Amino acid sequence: MMALLPLAHNLRGRRFQALALALGLVLLALVVPPVPVTRTGVAVLAVVDITGSMNTRDYTIDGHPESRLETVKLALRRLVADVPCGSRMALGLFTERRPFLLFTPVEVCADFTPLDGELAALDWRMAWEGDSRIAAGLDRAIAMAADLGVDLLFVTDGQETPPLPAGRTPAFDAKPGAVRGLIVGAGGYGLSPIPKFDDRGRERGFYTETDVQQENRFGPPPEDAEMREGYEPRNAPFGATAAHGTEHFSSVRETYLKSLASATGLAYAHLDGPDGLATPLVAAATPRPLPGRIDPRPFLGAAALLLVLGVLLAAPLSARGNPVRLPVSRPRNT
């Protein structure tokens, strides 16, 4: 039992050392200044496609089917929370052939609440036309980002409506690479039906083949036009029968979007879900150093508190597990 006395003395010594260290951390927290740091932020114009195909439900969130637009909204809201303070974001909508600017760049932390609220309020009913001319909208979005002095984040499924003329690629006015940024492809890789809504915004099934233009019949006819049934150069240059296709179904047009990214000097990434959009955006955007500070005082105070709590909790546990018994002397026989 005499061997337990050095053990108790050793425990008291460790408690004293822990309390002394906690006191030192508290004193250090009173005098230490904030540490200057430089982080990399972004300044970006986010343009969101709100045309009809973006209502296609080919994502799954929390076990439930979700539309592309709702997934994009959630991804952008999480992006705002992920990028460092000092970053700036402007927001625009795309439908038909041009983007519409909702607001100029705002700081993501100081204006987090209105920015998050605006992203949550995005709705397909804001669209002013039903067409979706992706290449034309991207060209104008690049010009808009250049005017604002920011990079571009263009989110779309890439489905042109009406379809592009066969064999024709869009031309861009902007110089490739003049604006940095990212094209984000939204949607699954398999074909999915597109929800159909009436004039009051109520869902009424899905689009059928006859509801959607399956072929672009503006401009010169395709090379195989002469082989079509009912072809007549003047009155039926595209043939006399209706075109058939799968334009009433939708999938992310990744090959097309990658070609647009290559032509404009932008990067491309697929939106796999509502998380992880910050990483490809930061990699594609212009690095923008943001001066900031890290205040070490909360960390020092927390460490001191943990030490004190550890001492207070360890004392009764050690006493219960290793009780110190003093030696008892027996009376001598006289």
C-alpha positions as CSV (number, residue, x, y, z in Angstrom):
1,M,0.0,0.0,0.0
2,M,2.9,2.3,0.5
3,A,3.5,2.1,-3.3
4,L,0.2,4.0,-3.9
5,L,1.6,7.2,-2.3
6,P,4.0,8.0,-5.2
7,L,1.2,7.3,-7.7
8,A,-1.1,9.8,-6.0
9,H,1.7,12.3,-5.9
10,N,2.4,11.8,-9.6
11,L,-1.3,12.3,-10.4
12,R,-1.3,15.6,-8.4
13,G,1.7,16.7,-10.3
14,R,0.1,16.1,-13.7
15,R,-3.0,17.9,-12.6
16,F,-0.9,20.9,-11.6
17,Q,0.9,20.9,-14.9
18,A,-2.4,20.7,-16.8
19,L,-3.9,23.6,-14.8
20,A,-0.7,25.6,-15.3
21,L,-0.8,25.0,-19.0
22,A,-4.5,26.1,-19.1
23,L,-3.6,29.3,-17.2
24,G,-0.8,30.0,-19.7
25,L,-3.2,29.5,-22.6
26,V,-5.7,31.9,-21.1
27,L,-3.0,34.6,-20.6
28,L,-1.8,34.0,-24.2
29,A,-5.4,34.5,-25.5
30,L,-5.5,37.9,-23.8
31,V,-2.5,39.2,-25.6
32,V,-2.1,37.4,-28.9
33,P,-3.2,39.4,-32.0
34,P,-5.1,38.0,-35.0
35,V,-2.9,36.3,-37.6
36,P,-3.1,37.8,-41.2
37,V,-3.8,35.2,-43.9
38,T,-4.4,35.3,-47.7
39,R,-7.1,33.1,-49.1
40,T,-8.2,32.5,-52.7
41,G,-11.7,33.6,-53.6
42,V,-13.8,34.0,-56.7
43,A,-15.8,36.7,-58.4
44,V,-18.4,35.1,-60.6
45,L,-21.6,35.6,-62.6
46,A,-23.8,32.6,-62.1
47,V,-26.3,32.2,-65.0
48,V,-28.9,29.5,-64.6
49,D,-30.9,27.8,-67.3
50,I,-34.6,27.9,-66.3
51,T,-36.1,26.5,-69.6
52,G,-38.6,23.6,-69.6
53,S,-36.1,20.7,-69.8
54,M,-34.6,21.8,-66.5
55,N,-37.8,20.6,-64.8
56,T,-36.8,17.0,-65.7
57,R,-36.5,14.9,-62.5
58,D,-33.4,12.8,-62.9
59,Y,-31.6,13.6,-59.7
60,T,-32.2,12.0,-56.3
61,I,-31.9,14.0,-53.0
62,D,-32.7,12.3,-49.7
63,G,-34.2,9.4,-51.5
64,H,-36.7,11.4,-53.5
65,P,-36.6,12.4,-57.2
66,E,-35.7,16.0,-57.7
67,S,-35.6,18.3,-60.8
68,R,-32.5,19.6,-62.3
69,L,-33.4,23.2,-61.5
70,E,-34.0,22.4,-57.8
71,T,-30.7,20.5,-57.6
72,V,-28.9,23.4,-59.2
73,K,-30.4,25.9,-56.8
74,L,-29.3,23.7,-53.8
75,A,-25.8,23.4,-55.4
76,L,-25.5,27.1,-55.7
77,R,-26.7,27.8,-52.2
78,R,-24.0,25.4,-50.9
79,L,-21.4,27.0,-53.2
80,V,-22.1,30.3,-51.6
81,A,-21.5,28.8,-48.2
82,D,-18.3,27.0,-49.3
83,V,-16.4,29.8,-50.9
84,P,-14.4,32.1,-48.6
85,C,-15.7,35.4,-47.4
86,G,-14.7,38.2,-49.7
87,S,-15.8,36.3,-52.8
88,R,-18.5,37.9,-54.9
89,M,-21.4,36.5,-56.9
90,A,-23.8,38.0,-59.4
91,L,-26.9,36.1,-60.6
92,G,-28.6,35.8,-63.9
93,L,-31.3,33.7,-65.6
94,F,-31.2,32.2,-69.1
95,T,-34.1,31.4,-71.4
96,E,-34.7,31.8,-75.1
97,R,-31.4,33.2,-76.4
98,R,-30.2,35.7,-73.8
99,P,-29.4,35.9,-70.1
100,F,-31.1,38.4,-67.8
101,L,-29.1,39.9,-64.9
102,L,-30.9,39.8,-61.6
103,F,-28.2,41.7,-59.6
104,T,-24.6,42.7,-59.9
105,P,-21.9,41.0,-57.8
106,V,-22.4,41.0,-54.0
107,E,-20.2,39.8,-51.2
108,V,-21.1,36.2,-50.2
109,C,-20.8,36.7,-46.4
110,A,-22.1,40.3,-45.9
111,D,-25.0,39.6,-48.2
112,F,-25.5,35.9,-47.5
113,T,-29.1,36.1,-46.4
114,P,-30.5,38.0,-49.5
115,L,-28.3,36.0,-51.8
116,D,-29.4,32.7,-50.4
117,G,-33.0,33.8,-50.5
118,E,-32.8,34.8,-54.1
119,L,-31.2,31.5,-55.1
120,A,-34.0,29.6,-53.2
121,A,-36.6,31.6,-55.0
122,L,-35.5,30.8,-58.6
123,D,-38.4,29.3,-60.5
124,W,-39.0,28.1,-64.1
125,R,-42.1,30.4,-64.2
126,M,-39.7,33.3,-64.5
127,A,-39.0,32.3,-68.1
128,W,-40.2,34.7,-70.7
129,E,-39.8,32.4,-73.7
130,G,-40.0,28.7,-74.3
131,D,-37.0,28.3,-76.7
132,S,-33.6,27.4,-75.4
133,R,-30.8,28.5,-77.7
134,I,-27.8,27.5,-75.5
135,A,-25.0,28.7,-77.7
136,A,-26.5,32.1,-78.2
137,G,-27.2,32.5,-74.5
138,L,-23.7,31.4,-73.6
139,D,-22.3,33.9,-76.0
140,R,-24.2,36.8,-74.4
141,A,-23.5,35.5,-70.9
142,I,-19.7,35.7,-71.7
143,A,-20.2,39.3,-72.8
144,M,-22.2,40.1,-69.6
145,A,-19.5,38.6,-67.4
146,A,-16.8,40.6,-69.2
147,D,-18.8,43.8,-68.6
148,L,-19.1,43.0,-64.9
149,G,-15.4,42.1,-64.7
150,V,-16.0,38.7,-63.3
151,D,-15.8,35.0,-64.3
152,L,-18.7,33.0,-65.6
153,L,-20.6,30.0,-64.2
154,F,-23.1,28.9,-66.8
155,V,-25.4,26.1,-65.6
156,T,-27.5,24.2,-68.2
157,D,-28.5,20.8,-69.5
158,G,-27.3,21.8,-73.0
159,Q,-30.6,20.9,-74.8
160,E,-31.1,23.3,-77.7
161,T,-34.8,24.0,-78.5
162,P,-35.4,24.0,-81.4
163,P,-32.6,21.6,-82.2
164,L,-29.5,22.9,-84.1
165,P,-29.6,22.6,-87.9
166,A,-27.8,19.3,-88.9
167,G,-24.1,19.7,-89.4
168,R,-23.9,23.4,-88.2
169,T,-21.9,24.5,-85.3
170,P,-22.6,27.9,-83.6
171,A,-20.2,30.8,-84.0
172,F,-19.1,32.9,-81.1
173,D,-18.3,36.6,-81.2
174,A,-16.1,36.5,-78.1
175,K,-12.4,35.6,-78.2
176,P,-11.8,32.2,-76.7
177,G,-10.4,32.6,-73.2
178,A,-11.3,36.2,-72.9
179,V,-13.5,35.3,-69.9
180,R,-12.6,32.5,-67.6
181,G,-15.1,30.2,-65.9
182,L,-17.0,27.0,-66.0
183,I,-19.9,25.4,-67.9
184,V,-21.8,23.0,-65.6
185,G,-23.8,20.3,-67.3
186,A,-27.0,19.5,-65.3
187,G,-29.0,16.3,-65.7
188,G,-28.6,12.5,-66.0
189,Y,-27.0,10.7,-68.9
190,G,-30.0,8.7,-69.8
191,L,-33.1,10.0,-71.5
192,S,-35.9,11.1,-69.1
193,P,-39.4,12.5,-69.8
194,I,-39.9,16.3,-69.5
195,P,-42.8,17.4,-67.3
196,K,-45.5,19.4,-69.1
197,F,-47.4,22.2,-67.4
198,D,-50.5,24.1,-68.3
199,D,-50.9,27.9,-68.5
200,R,-51.6,28.0,-64.8
201,G,-48.4,26.2,-63.9
202,R,-50.0,22.9,-63.0
203,E,-48.3,19.7,-64.1
204,R,-50.2,17.8,-66.8
205,G,-48.2,14.7,-67.7
206,F,-45.1,14.7,-70.0
207,Y,-44.3,16.1,-73.4
208,T,-44.9,13.7,-76.3
209,E,-43.2,13.5,-79.7
210,T,-45.8,15.8,-81.4
211,D,-45.4,18.5,-78.7
212,V,-41.8,19.2,-79.4
213,Q,-40.0,20.2,-82.6
214,Q,-37.9,17.2,-83.5
215,E,-35.9,18.9,-86.3
216,N,-34.8,22.4,-87.1
217,R,-36.3,23.3,-90.5
218,F,-35.1,26.8,-90.8
219,G,-32.5,27.6,-93.4
220,P,-31.1,25.3,-96.0
221,P,-32.2,21.6,-95.9
222,P,-29.7,18.9,-94.8
223,E,-27.6,16.9,-97.2
224,D,-30.0,13.9,-97.2
225,A,-33.1,15.9,-98.0
226,E,-33.4,14.6,-101.5
227,M,-33.7,11.0,-100.2
228,R,-36.7,11.9,-98.0
229,E,-40.3,11.0,-98.9
230,G,-42.1,13.8,-100.6
231,Y,-39.0,15.9,-101.2
232,E,-39.6,18.9,-103.5
233,P,-36.9,21.6,-103.8
234,R,-39.3,24.5,-103.6
235,N,-42.4,23.5,-101.6
236,A,-41.0,20.6,-99.5
237,P,-37.2,21.0,-99.2
238,F,-37.3,18.9,-95.9
239,G,-39.6,16.3,-97.2
240,A,-43.4,15.9,-96.8
241,T,-43.5,13.8,-93.6
242,A,-43.1,15.0,-90.0
243,A,-39.7,14.5,-88.4
244,H,-39.3,11.8,-85.7
245,G,-36.9,11.8,-82.8
246,T,-36.4,11.9,-79.1
247,E,-36.3,15.6,-78.4
248,H,-39.3,15.2,-76.1
249,F,-37.0,13.3,-73.8
250,S,-34.0,15.0,-72.1
251,S,-30.5,14.1,-70.9
252,V,-27.4,16.2,-70.3
253,R,-25.9,17.0,-73.7
254,E,-22.3,16.6,-72.4
255,T,-20.6,16.2,-75.7
256,Y,-22.2,19.4,-77.0
257,L,-21.4,21.3,-73.8
258,K,-17.8,20.2,-73.9
259,S,-17.5,21.4,-77.5
260,L,-18.9,24.8,-76.4
261,A,-16.4,24.9,-73.5
262,S,-13.6,24.2,-76.0
263,A,-14.8,26.9,-78.4
264,T,-15.1,29.6,-75.7
265,G,-12.1,28.7,-73.5
266,L,-14.2,27.7,-70.5
267,A,-13.8,24.6,-68.4
268,Y,-16.5,22.0,-68.1
269,A,-17.8,19.9,-65.2
270,H,-20.9,17.7,-64.7
271,L,-23.2,18.4,-61.8
272,D,-23.3,15.0,-60.0
273,G,-25.4,16.4,-57.1
274,P,-25.8,19.4,-54.9
275,D,-22.3,19.1,-53.3
276,G,-18.8,19.8,-54.6
277,L,-19.4,22.7,-57.1
278,A,-16.9,24.9,-55.4
279,T,-13.9,22.7,-56.3
280,P,-14.2,22.8,-60.1
281,L,-15.2,26.5,-60.0
282,V,-12.2,27.6,-58.0
283,A,-10.0,25.5,-60.3
284,A,-11.4,27.2,-63.4
285,A,-11.9,30.8,-62.1
286,T,-9.4,33.6,-61.9
287,P,-7.5,33.3,-58.6
288,R,-8.4,36.4,-56.5
289,P,-6.3,36.8,-53.4
290,L,-8.4,37.8,-50.4
291,P,-6.7,39.3,-47.4
292,G,-8.1,38.1,-44.1
293,R,-7.3,37.3,-40.5
294,I,-7.6,34.3,-38.3
295,D,-8.3,35.0,-34.6
296,P,-6.5,32.3,-32.5
297,R,-8.1,33.4,-29.2
298,P,-11.2,31.1,-29.5
299,F,-8.9,28.1,-30.1
300,L,-6.7,29.0,-27.2
301,G,-9.6,29.5,-24.9
302,A,-11.2,26.2,-26.0
303,A,-7.9,24.3,-25.4
304,A,-7.7,25.8,-21.9
305,L,-11.3,24.9,-21.1
306,L,-10.7,21.3,-22.2
307,L,-7.6,21.0,-19.9
308,V,-9.6,22.3,-16.9
309,L,-12.5,19.9,-17.7
310,G,-10.1,17.1,-18.1
311,V,-8.6,17.8,-14.6
312,L,-12.0,18.0,-13.0
313,L,-13.2,14.8,-14.5
314,A,-10.0,12.9,-13.9
315,A,-9.9,13.6,-10.2
316,P,-13.0,11.6,-9.1
317,L,-12.2,8.8,-11.6
318,S,-8.7,8.3,-10.3
319,A,-9.9,8.5,-6.7
320,R,-12.5,5.8,-7.4
321,G,-10.2,3.5,-9.2
322,N,-7.1,3.8,-7.0
323,P,-8.0,4.7,-3.4
324,V,-5.1,5.7,-1.3
325,R,-4.9,3.8,1.9
326,L,-2.5,5.0,4.6
327,P,-0.6,2.2,6.5
328,V,-2.2,1.2,9.8
329,S,0.2,0.5,12.7
330,R,-0.6,-2.2,15.1
331,P,-0.3,-1.6,18.8
332,R,2.7,-3.1,20.4
333,N,2.4,-5.6,23.2
334,T,4.0,-4.4,26.4
